[in-house]
Amino acid sequence: MSQHSLPGPETPVTVFLACFKRALVPDISPVGMGLQTPHTLAVGKNYLFQIHCQGHTFSVMGGVVRWSLSELRPDDTGSSVPLYSGGIEFDIPRSYTEQNLWHLLKENSPGEKRIGSPRIEPLYQVFADVFEAVDSEVGFLANGDLVFSAPRPFDPDGEWDLILAWGERHVEIVGRVVQVSKKDNQSAYLSVLEVMKCEPKGEELLNRMRASFPRS
């Protein structure tokens, strides 16, 4: 996702909720990547992936084209823990991923190419944080808190790790739900979220979102 263009107030904010963090990326190319994790993903579904390597990060949408149980590994208690693996196909122009992969892997080369494959097996470990889109409408209160109208409630227990995507720009935040309500004649839940943490480079974008949307 680009960090340059600034959309207008008519552009809605898309909410992505963290599914899990630090999934291993064993190989990657401009068109897709492999993924290994103890968690499951749905084949045919699109997710937002934040890809990390040696201090470099970029975000990309991608669809799961295959997913299966690869092995069972024993944990510290002797129980078996499933390890899933699969393939992700990126859902953006190849030129974007080629440029970002160069920055991501420029200190992580030459790497090893599989014979007959464009995929690179990096020398250093590459990880991906996985986020799922939430069907919701977003607004802001006068005090700057976020308001989510969604088919599911945001549970007040614990912290929520979210990405707010506004056009081609996005910001990652951590917040806590301070209020949940639902009217009898409506199917959606209204959740008020207080922002607790925001990535430093995202503060300006979050403030622009707040200024561009009508206050409730």
N, C-alpha and C positions, 0 to 999 in steps of 0.2 A: 504494500500500500504506500502510495506516495505521501510525502509530508509537505507538499508545496502548495497545491491549490486549496482555496478556502471557499467552501460552498455557501450558498445563501440560506436564509432561515427556512425556506420552503423544503430544503433537503432534510429528510428525517434522520434521526440517530438510530443506528442499529446496535443492539446490545449482544455481546458475546460473553457467555459464561464459561469460566475455566472448567474443563472436564478433569484433566490431570496434567501434571508437569513432568518434565525431564524424561520423556520417552526417547529411547536411543534411535538415532538415524544411522544405520550401518552403511548405507550408500545413498547417493543423491545425484541428480542430473538437472538440467534446465527444464525438463518436462515432468519430473516426479521424484519420488524418494521411497525408500523402504522405511519401515517403522517397527520397533520392537517394544513391547510394554506388557505389564501384567493386566492391563485394562482392555476392555472390548470397544470396538468401533463398529458402526453399522455400514455394511457394504452399500454403495450407491448414495450415501449421504455426504454432504459437503461440510467441512469444518474449516476453522481458521487456525493456521499453524504459525507459531512464533519459533523461528529456527535460530539456535544459538551455537556459536563456536568461538572459543578463544576471545571473548569480549565483543564479538560482532553479532548483530541480530538483524533479521528481517522477517516480515510477516507476509504470508501468502495463503490464499484460499485454495483448497484442494478437495477432491473427492476420493473416497475409498473405493478402489477397484477390486481388491481382494483382501480377505482377512480370515485367519484361521489359527487354531491352537497349534503351536509349534512344539512345545515340550512342557513337562512338569518339573519344577525345580524345588528341592527341599529348602525350607527356611530354617531359622535357628531353633525352632521347636520340633523340627522333624516332619512337619506337615508339608504337603505338596502345594506349591504355588504355581498357577498357570502362567505361561509366557506366550503371548500372542504375537504374531507378526503378519505383515501385509504390505500392500503397495498403495501409494498415494499418487494421484495424477493431479498436477497443478492446474488451476482453473484461471490462469491469467496469461497474457502474452509471453512468449518465450524470451523476448528481448529483455523483459523486466527481470526474470529469474536469472538470466545469464549475467546481467550486470551485478545483481546482488550476490550471486554465487561467487563471482570474482572477488568481491570485497570479503565475503565470508570465508573463502578458502585461500586467500592470497598468502596467508602465513601457514597454510595447512596443505601445502603441495610439496612434491608432485602428486602424492597419493598414489593409489593403484587403480588402474582401470581393469574392469573385468573384460576378458577376451570377448570381442564381438559386441560389447555393450558400451553405451556412452556414460553409464553410471560410474561415479568415482567413489572408491572406498577410501575415506579420508585417513590421514595419519593421526590426527587428533580426533577426539570424540565430538560428534555433533549431536545435539539434543533438540527436541521440539516440545513446546508447550501446546496443548490442544484445547481449543475453545469451540463451543457450540452456540449457534445463533439462537436467541430467545425471541419468540413472537411477542413483541411488546411495543408500546408507544412510550416515548420519553418526554418529560417536561422538567421544569425546575421551579422550586419554591422561591419566595423572595429572599430567604436566607441562604440560597445557593444549593440546598439539598436537592437530590434528584428524585423524580417521581416516575415510577414504572407502572404502567397499566398492562397486565399480562394475564393469560389464562391460568397461570400457576402463581401461588404466593411466594414471595421471597422470605424464607424463614428468618426470624430475628436472631436465632441462635447462631453464633459464629460469625466469621467474616466472609465476605463475598469478593472474589477476584473477577473483575469484569474488564472487558475492552469495549469502549464506546467508539464506534466508527461513524464518522460524519463525512459523507462523500468519500474522497480518497484519503482522508486524514483520520487518525485514530489516536486514542490515549488509553493507557491501562491504569485502572484505579483499584483500590481495595476499600470497601465500605461496609457499613453495618446498617441493617434495617432498623429504623426507630419506630415505624408504624406500619401496620397492615390492616386494610379494611376492604369490605366487599358489600355492595348494595344488593338487596334481595332480588331486584329486577335486572341485575347485570351479571354476566358470566365472568367478567374480568376482575382480578384482584388489583387493588391499588397499594403499592408498596413505596414508602418513603425511605430513601437511603442517604445516610450521611457519609460523605467522602472522608476517609481516614488517611489514606495514602494516595499519592499520585506521583508517577514518574516525573522527575524534575523537568524534562523537556516537554512534558505534556501539560504543565500548569497553564501556559498561555492559551493553548487550544481549549482546555476545559473552561477557562474564563470567557473565551469567545463564544463557546456554546451557550453558556449561561446568559451572555449579553444578547444573543441572537434570537433566543426563544422567549415567547411571552411568559411572564411570571404568573404562577398560580397563587 
